[in-house]
Amino acid sequence: MGQGIPILMYHSISHERDTSVHPYYETHTSPKTFASQMSLLVDEGYRVLNLRTTATLLKSGEKIPQKTVALTFDDGFEDFYSNAFPVLASHGFPSTVFLPTAYVEKQNNFFKGKKCLSWGQVIELNGQGVHFGSHTDTHPQLLALSFGDARRELQESKEKIEEKLGKEVDCFSYPYAFPEHRHDFVRKLEKFLKAAGYRCGVTTKIGLSDKRENSLFLKRIPANEHDDPEFFQAKLEGCYDWVHHLQSVFKHARKHLNCR
């Protein structure tokens, strides 16, 4: 593995499967597969970090130790509490969970048809060392919003988590596909994030993250049920990074076609 860190992107850790989508788009990982993947990290001697520590390491410019990995979970599903955290805790693994705060209520709410964490569970997990960040308030397509509404999504979600946890929130996860080809939007988004007090963030851009990248828009490696041990290992070692080139080509082509 080169001088980059695989930031793994998980969503739901559950027995559900979305058979209507290509395995590339699958966002579910069964508890059994997830436990196997975490055991592989242990067996291979990986050092596991949360996102804030990862971003700090990348920004420091120091040589990145081989076999370093970060764990992130989008959408704040309740199955993180019931299925993922017990496995993480058994290995002493830190992690970062990104919350769409409008769906995190005192009584469990639902997002994408799945139960979300409650604030009580978030507070409990925070006490156990889980790191939380913002996934906006209502999980919208930020690109489709006015700049004022986009700014409110970033600010309100951050403030809600800070109020509940009594600590600073400085990490952000961009919802949906990251529009890296929209340079005007990305520059404005960076300005909003910095003004709100965010210091690091992740996207759906695929690849290992290294010190050359903008710490607010780091790449990640998607992980799901279809990753057998060999494929999972290959992703960790950077063998999946070529997919980012295809992502970029597709986004530019779609932008061109939409302008015609």
C-alpha positions in Angstrom: 0.0 0.0 0.0 1.3 3.5 -0.9 1.3 6.7 1.1 -2.4 6.9 1.4 -5.1 5.8 3.9 -8.1 3.8 3.0 -11.1 5.5 4.7 -13.8 2.8 4.6 -17.4 3.9 3.9 -20.1 1.8 5.4 -23.8 2.5 5.6 -26.2 -0.2 7.1 -24.8 -3.2 9.0 -27.8 -5.5 8.7 -29.2 -8.6 7.0 -31.1 -6.5 4.4 -30.0 -6.5 0.8 -30.9 -4.4 -2.1 -31.2 -6.9 -4.9 -32.4 -4.2 -7.4 -29.0 -2.5 -7.6 -25.5 -3.5 -9.0 -23.1 -4.7 -6.2 -21.1 -1.5 -6.8 -24.1 0.5 -5.3 -24.9 -1.9 -2.5 -25.0 -0.1 0.9 -25.7 -3.0 3.2 -23.2 -5.3 4.9 -24.4 -8.3 6.9 -23.2 -8.5 10.5 -21.4 -11.7 9.7 -19.5 -10.1 6.8 -18.7 -7.0 8.8 -17.3 -9.1 11.6 -15.2 -11.0 9.2 -13.9 -7.8 7.7 -13.0 -6.4 11.1 -11.3 -9.6 12.0 -9.2 -9.3 8.8 -8.0 -5.9 10.0 -6.9 -7.5 13.2 -5.2 -10.4 11.6 -3.4 -8.2 9.1 -2.2 -5.8 11.8 -4.0 -2.7 10.8 -4.0 0.4 12.9 -7.6 1.7 13.0 -8.5 5.5 13.3 -11.5 7.7 13.3 -11.8 10.5 10.7 -10.5 13.4 12.8 -7.3 11.5 13.7 -6.9 10.5 10.1 -7.3 14.1 8.8 -4.8 15.3 11.4 -2.3 12.7 10.3 -2.7 13.5 6.7 -2.4 17.3 7.3 0.8 16.8 9.4 2.8 15.7 6.4 4.3 12.9 8.4 5.0 9.5 6.8 1.9 7.5 7.0 2.4 4.1 8.6 1.6 1.2 6.4 -1.6 -0.7 7.3 -3.5 2.4 8.6 -7.2 2.5 8.0 -10.2 4.7 9.0 -13.8 3.5 9.6 -16.8 5.7 8.7 -20.5 5.1 8.7 -23.0 7.2 6.9 -26.7 7.8 7.6 -26.8 7.2 11.4 -28.8 3.9 11.2 -29.7 2.2 14.4 -28.0 -1.0 13.3 -24.7 0.7 14.0 -25.6 0.6 17.7 -27.0 -3.0 17.6 -24.7 -4.7 15.0 -21.6 -2.7 14.3 -20.5 -1.2 17.6 -20.3 -4.5 19.6 -17.9 -5.8 17.0 -15.9 -2.5 17.0 -15.8 -2.5 20.8 -14.6 -6.0 21.0 -11.5 -5.0 19.0 -11.1 -1.6 20.5 -11.6 0.0 17.1 -12.5 3.8 16.9 -15.0 5.0 14.2 -16.8 8.0 12.9 -20.6 8.0 12.4 -22.3 10.8 10.3 -25.8 11.8 11.3 -28.6 13.3 9.2 -29.8 15.1 12.3 -33.4 15.7 11.3 -33.9 11.9 11.4 -32.3 11.5 14.8 -35.1 12.0 17.4 -35.8 11.2 21.0 -38.0 8.3 19.7 -36.4 6.4 16.9 -37.2 7.8 13.5 -36.8 6.3 10.0 -34.6 7.3 7.1 -34.7 5.4 3.8 -37.1 3.0 5.4 -34.6 2.1 8.2 -34.6 3.0 11.9 -32.2 5.7 12.9 -30.2 6.1 16.0 -31.9 8.1 18.8 -30.2 10.9 20.6 -30.0 8.7 23.7 -28.1 6.1 21.7 -25.8 8.8 20.2 -25.0 10.1 23.7 -24.3 6.6 24.9 -22.0 5.8 22.0 -20.3 9.1 22.4 -19.5 8.1 25.9 -18.0 4.9 24.6 -15.6 6.8 22.3 -17.6 6.8 19.0 -16.8 10.0 17.0 -19.8 11.8 15.4 -20.0 14.1 12.5 -22.6 15.9 10.4 -24.3 14.4 7.3 -26.4 17.5 6.9 -29.7 18.0 8.6 -32.2 16.5 6.1 -29.8 14.7 3.8 -30.7 16.7 0.7 -28.9 17.0 -2.7 -26.9 20.1 -1.7 -26.2 20.9 -5.3 -29.9 21.4 -5.9 -30.4 23.8 -3.0 -29.9 27.6 -2.9 -26.6 28.6 -1.3 -28.5 29.9 1.7 -30.4 26.6 2.2 -27.2 24.6 1.7 -25.4 26.7 4.3 -28.3 26.2 6.8 -28.1 22.4 6.3 -24.4 22.5 7.3 -24.8 24.8 10.2 -28.0 23.4 11.8 -26.8 19.8 11.8 -23.5 20.8 13.4 -25.3 22.8 16.1 -27.7 20.1 16.9 -25.0 17.5 17.5 -22.9 19.9 19.5 -25.9 20.8 21.7 -26.6 17.1 22.4 -23.0 16.0 23.0 -21.6 19.2 24.5 -18.5 19.1 22.3 -17.3 20.5 19.1 -18.3 18.9 15.8 -15.8 19.5 13.0 -16.2 16.6 10.6 -18.7 16.3 7.7 -19.8 13.7 5.2 -21.2 14.9 1.8 -24.6 13.2 1.0 -25.0 11.5 -2.3 -22.5 11.6 -5.2 -19.9 14.3 -4.8 -20.1 16.8 -7.7 -16.4 17.2 -8.1 -16.8 18.4 -11.7 -18.8 21.5 -10.4 -15.8 23.5 -9.4 -17.8 26.7 -8.7 -20.1 24.7 -6.3 -17.2 22.9 -4.6 -15.4 26.2 -4.0 -18.5 27.7 -2.4 -19.1 24.6 -0.3 -15.5 24.7 1.0 -16.1 28.3 2.0 -19.4 27.4 3.9 -17.8 24.4 5.6 -14.8 26.5 6.9 -17.1 29.3 8.0 -19.2 26.8 10.0 -16.2 25.4 11.7 -15.6 22.1 9.9 -12.0 21.0 9.6 -12.3 17.7 7.8 -14.8 15.9 5.6 -15.3 12.9 3.3 -17.0 12.3 0.0 -18.0 9.5 -2.3 -14.9 10.0 -4.4 -13.2 6.6 -4.5 -9.6 6.0 -3.6 -7.0 6.2 -0.8 -6.7 9.6 0.8 -3.2 11.2 1.0 -1.7 14.4 2.2 -2.2 16.1 -1.2 -6.0 16.2 -0.9 -8.2 18.9 0.5 -9.0 17.7 4.0 -12.6 18.7 3.6 -13.2 16.5 0.6 -11.3 13.3 1.3 -11.7 10.1 -0.8 -13.2 6.9 0.6 -13.4 3.2 -0.2 -16.9 1.8 -0.2 -17.3 -1.5 1.6 -20.3 -3.8 1.5 -21.7 -7.3 1.6 -20.1 -8.2 -1.8 -16.5 -7.8 -0.6 -15.0 -11.2 0.0 -11.7 -11.3 1.9 -9.6 -11.1 -1.2 -11.5 -8.1 -2.7 -11.7 -6.4 0.7 -7.9 -6.7 1.0 -7.4 -5.4 -2.5 -9.5 -2.3 -1.7 -7.4 -1.7 1.4 -4.2 -1.8 -0.7 -5.3 0.7 -3.2 -6.3 -1.7 -6.0 -9.7 -0.1 -6.3 -8.5 3.5 -6.8 -8.8 3.2 -10.6 -12.6 3.4 -10.2 -12.2 7.1 -9.4 -11.1 7.7 -13.0 -14.3 6.1 -14.2 -16.3 8.2 -11.8 -14.8 11.4 -13.1 -15.3 10.5 -16.8 -19.0 9.6 -16.0 -19.6 12.9 -14.2 -18.0 15.0 -16.9 -20.0 13.1 -19.6 -23.2 13.6 -17.7 -22.5 17.3 -17.2 -21.9 17.6 -21.0 -25.1 15.7 -21.9 -27.2 17.7 -19.5 -26.0 21.0 -21.1 -27.2 19.9 -24.6 
